[in-house]
Amino acid sequence: MNLDNKNIVITGAASGIGLSILTALSQKYQVKIVATDLNPFDHSIPPNVHIHQGDISTEKGVDELFEFAQEKLGSIDLFIANAGFAYYEQTEKENWQHIDRIYRCNTFSPIYSSHKMARLNQGREYGMLITASFMGKFSLPGYSLYSSTKAALLSWADAYRREKDDQGHIMMLCPVATKTHFFDTTAPVPWPTQTASDVSAAAIKGVLANKALIYPSKLSVLTLLLNWAFPLVMPIYKSIEQFKFKKWLQGREAAEAKS
């Protein structure tokens, strides 16, 4: 879809991929943007960007965001559902609230927003760009819940495109580990990695082409091909990540024993 003179909403826009997309769009295109995040914005914001701070992991929070965006922009042509977070953990006991928290933010919110965009844009073209993850294709040890939230999104999008009968484009962004504060933890960062600017450039290019699946890393595309030709590729890679996960657990246990 064409991006000039479009009204855009971006969630998770205060840092990382969201901020990189916000910056690129505001610099390269004649657009109006509502940028939202749970955290405050500590960067200079262009005059064509309206700042909103709120929690998009609840129905009320998403509804309030749409109301704010419609008040500031009128209509919404492109909704970029980028907000999300991860756990790196070993599941030790059942915890409903723990599971519910990540699914509300990573999965329920983008799906609900997509349905809302479809209703508000009947008879006109619109776009939904949703940040999924390459881990939605291939889950990794330590990221079981996070991977599952992204796999659910990819599965939903694949079927939803075939169910709906409108002019909407459902586009799924599948980055590998990105060098942002998202991975500022003691947990090992999965290989390969890429920069937020790499992801935002691929995301915008994908939106312009209405691509259903956007893979910012060429290595991820190569991985899909290699795993199709040689099915042992991913099991070997996952075994390496499992070793790193167990080593991380041992380090954590040792640190806890000293404290």
C-alpha distance (Angstrom), angle and dihedral (degrees) to the residues before:
residue distance angle dihedral
M1 . . .
N2 3.78 . .
L3 3.81 112.6 .
D4 3.79 102.7 -162.6
N5 3.81 114.6 109.8
K6 3.79 92.0 5.1
N7 3.80 128.5 143.0
I8 3.79 110.9 -129.8
V9 3.81 137.2 -173.2
I10 3.82 120.0 -159.4
T11 3.81 123.3 -171.3
G12 3.79 122.4 -159.8
A13 3.80 87.0 26.4
A14 3.82 101.7 145.1
S15 3.81 95.1 83.0
G16 3.79 146.6 -1.4
I17 3.79 120.7 13.3
G18 3.80 93.4 -6.5
L19 3.80 93.3 54.4
S20 3.81 91.3 45.3
I21 3.82 91.4 52.6
L22 3.81 90.7 45.6
T23 3.81 91.8 51.8
A24 3.81 94.7 46.1
L25 3.81 94.1 47.6
S26 3.79 95.0 46.5
Q27 3.81 91.7 48.8
K28 3.80 100.3 43.8
Y29 3.79 105.3 33.5
Q30 3.78 140.7 46.2
V31 3.79 95.7 -115.6
K32 3.77 140.7 139.1
I33 3.79 115.2 -136.1
V34 3.78 139.2 -166.6
A35 3.80 107.7 -158.7
T36 3.79 118.7 -166.4
D37 3.78 136.8 -178.4
L38 3.78 139.3 158.0
N39 3.81 87.8 -124.8
P40 3.81 125.1 63.1
F41 3.81 120.7 -97.1
D42 3.80 112.7 -112.7
H43 3.82 97.7 177.2
S44 3.79 130.3 86.5
I45 3.79 108.7 -93.3
P46 3.83 124.7 -146.8
P47 3.83 116.7 -118.0
N48 3.81 92.1 -111.5
V49 3.83 91.0 62.5
H50 3.80 124.3 86.8
I51 3.81 114.8 -157.5
H52 3.79 121.7 -138.0
Q53 3.79 125.9 177.6
G54 3.78 118.5 -160.1
D55 3.78 149.4 113.8
I56 3.80 112.9 -87.6
S57 3.81 93.0 -176.1
T58 3.81 91.2 86.5
E59 3.79 132.8 63.6
K60 3.81 90.0 -123.2
G61 3.80 91.4 50.4
V62 3.81 93.6 51.8
D63 3.81 92.4 45.2
E64 3.81 90.6 51.0
L65 3.81 90.4 49.5
F66 3.81 91.4 52.7
E67 3.80 90.8 47.9
F68 3.80 90.9 50.7
A69 3.82 91.9 47.1
Q70 3.79 93.4 48.7
E71 3.80 90.2 49.0
K72 3.83 92.3 50.9
L73 3.81 100.5 33.8
G74 3.79 107.1 21.1
S75 3.79 96.8 -140.4
I76 3.82 132.1 22.4
D77 3.81 116.4 -131.9
L78 3.80 99.1 172.3
F79 3.80 128.7 24.1
I80 3.81 115.5 -166.6
A81 3.81 108.9 -161.2
N82 3.78 99.5 -163.9
A83 3.82 103.9 140.7
G84 3.79 115.6 111.9
F85 3.78 145.1 118.9
A86 3.79 140.7 -152.3
Y87 3.78 140.6 -134.7
Y88 3.80 120.4 -144.4
E89 3.75 103.7 -164.5
Q90 3.75 152.7 116.8
T91 3.79 110.4 -109.6
E92 3.79 105.3 -124.1
K93 3.81 102.4 166.8
E94 3.79 140.2 1.4
N95 3.80 115.1 -81.5
W96 3.80 118.0 172.9
Q97 3.82 94.8 -174.0
H98 3.81 91.2 51.3
I99 3.81 91.5 54.4
D100 3.80 93.7 40.8
R101 3.82 92.8 52.7
I102 3.79 96.5 57.9
Y103 3.81 94.8 40.6
R104 3.82 92.8 50.7
C105 3.80 91.3 54.7
N106 3.81 102.7 33.8
T107 3.81 102.0 34.5
F108 3.79 116.8 10.3
S109 3.81 95.2 48.1
P110 3.85 97.5 53.6
I111 3.81 92.0 45.0
Y112 3.81 92.6 48.0
S113 3.81 90.4 46.7
S114 3.81 90.9 50.7
H115 3.79 92.0 53.1
K116 3.80 89.8 47.6
M117 3.82 91.6 50.3
A118 3.81 90.1 51.2
R119 3.80 92.0 53.1
L120 3.81 94.5 46.1
N121 3.80 94.4 46.7
Q122 3.79 102.5 47.8
G123 3.79 109.7 155.6
R124 3.81 96.0 13.4
E125 3.79 138.5 81.2
Y126 3.80 118.1 -96.2
G127 3.78 138.6 161.6
M128 3.81 137.9 -137.6
L129 3.78 115.7 -164.7
I130 3.80 109.8 -173.5
T131 3.78 124.2 -171.8
A132 3.78 105.9 -133.6
S133 3.80 120.2 156.7
F134 3.77 141.2 -120.0
M135 3.82 83.2 -115.2
G136 3.77 85.8 69.1
K137 3.81 85.1 68.6
F138 3.80 97.6 38.8
S139 3.80 116.9 19.6
L140 3.79 120.8 -149.7
P141 3.84 133.9 -149.1
G142 3.79 110.9 -91.3
Y143 3.79 92.2 26.2
S144 3.80 100.0 68.6
L145 3.81 96.6 128.2
Y146 3.80 94.8 38.6
S147 3.81 92.0 48.4
S148 3.79 90.9 48.8
T149 3.82 92.7 53.6
K150 3.81 90.1 54.3
A151 3.82 94.3 42.5
A152 3.80 88.2 53.5
L153 3.81 90.0 53.4
L154 3.80 92.9 50.6
S155 3.80 92.2 48.2
W156 3.81 92.1 47.4
A157 3.82 93.1 48.7
D158 3.80 93.3 49.5
A159 3.80 91.6 56.4
Y160 3.82 97.5 34.2
R161 3.81 92.3 59.1
R162 3.80 88.0 60.1
E163 3.79 94.7 44.9
K164 3.78 101.6 51.3
D165 3.78 124.4 76.8
D166 3.80 106.0 -157.6
Q167 3.80 143.0 89.2
G168 3.79 95.7 -88.6
H169 3.80 124.5 127.3
I170 3.81 116.1 -146.5
M171 3.81 107.1 -159.9
M172 3.80 123.0 -177.7
L173 3.81 119.5 -155.4
C174 3.82 112.2 -153.2
P175 3.82 110.8 -173.7
V176 3.79 125.6 172.5
A177 3.82 118.9 -130.7
T178 3.80 106.3 -39.5
K179 3.80 125.3 -150.0
T180 3.81 97.6 -116.2
H181 3.81 138.2 109.4
F182 3.82 85.5 -83.3
F183 3.82 86.9 84.9
D184 3.81 97.8 36.5
T185 3.80 91.7 122.5
T186 3.78 139.1 104.5
A187 3.80 88.2 -104.5
P188 3.80 118.6 106.7
V189 3.80 112.5 -100.1
P190 3.82 113.8 -125.5
W191 3.78 117.4 -117.2
P192 3.01 131.3 -89.3
T193 3.80 108.9 45.7
Q194 3.79 134.9 -173.1
T195 3.80 138.1 -174.4
A196 3.79 127.1 -98.9
S197 3.81 89.8 -117.9
D198 3.82 89.8 56.3
V199 3.80 89.4 53.0
S200 3.80 95.2 45.8
A201 3.81 92.2 48.9
A202 3.80 90.9 51.5
A203 3.81 91.1 44.6
I204 3.81 93.9 54.1
K205 3.79 91.8 44.4
G206 3.80 89.0 50.9
V207 3.80 92.9 50.1
L208 3.79 91.2 51.2
A209 3.81 88.7 54.2
N210 3.86 95.6 39.9
K211 3.81 89.6 -125.0
A212 3.79 115.0 -175.9
L213 3.82 93.2 -150.8
I214 3.79 123.1 28.4
Y215 3.82 119.5 -166.0
P216 3.82 109.6 -174.1
S217 3.81 93.0 -173.2
K218 3.80 118.6 69.6
L219 3.80 87.4 -155.6
S220 3.81 90.3 63.2
V221 3.81 90.5 55.0
L222 3.80 89.0 47.7
T223 3.81 89.3 49.8
L224 3.80 91.3 54.7
L225 3.81 90.4 51.5
L226 3.81 94.3 44.5
N227 3.79 92.8 48.0
W228 3.80 89.8 50.5
A229 3.81 91.3 51.2
F230 3.81 96.7 35.6
P231 3.83 111.0 27.2
L232 3.81 92.1 -168.4
V233 3.82 93.0 68.1
M234 3.80 97.6 85.5
P235 3.84 97.1 39.5
I236 3.82 88.4 55.2
Y237 3.80 91.7 47.4
K238 3.81 91.6 47.9
S239 3.80 90.1 50.5
I240 3.81 88.9 56.2
E241 3.81 90.5 50.0
Q242 3.81 89.6 47.3
F243 3.80 89.6 55.0
K244 3.81 89.9 50.8
F245 3.81 89.7 48.3
K246 3.81 93.4 52.1
K247 3.79 90.7 46.6
W248 3.81 89.1 51.8
L249 3.82 90.2 50.5
Q250 3.80 91.1 51.2
G251 3.78 90.8 50.3
R252 3.78 91.5 49.6
E253 3.81 92.1 49.2
A254 3.79 91.0 49.0
A255 3.81 91.0 50.7
E256 3.80 91.3 49.1
A257 3.80 91.1 49.5
K258 3.83 90.7 55.1
S259 3.80 94.4 48.8
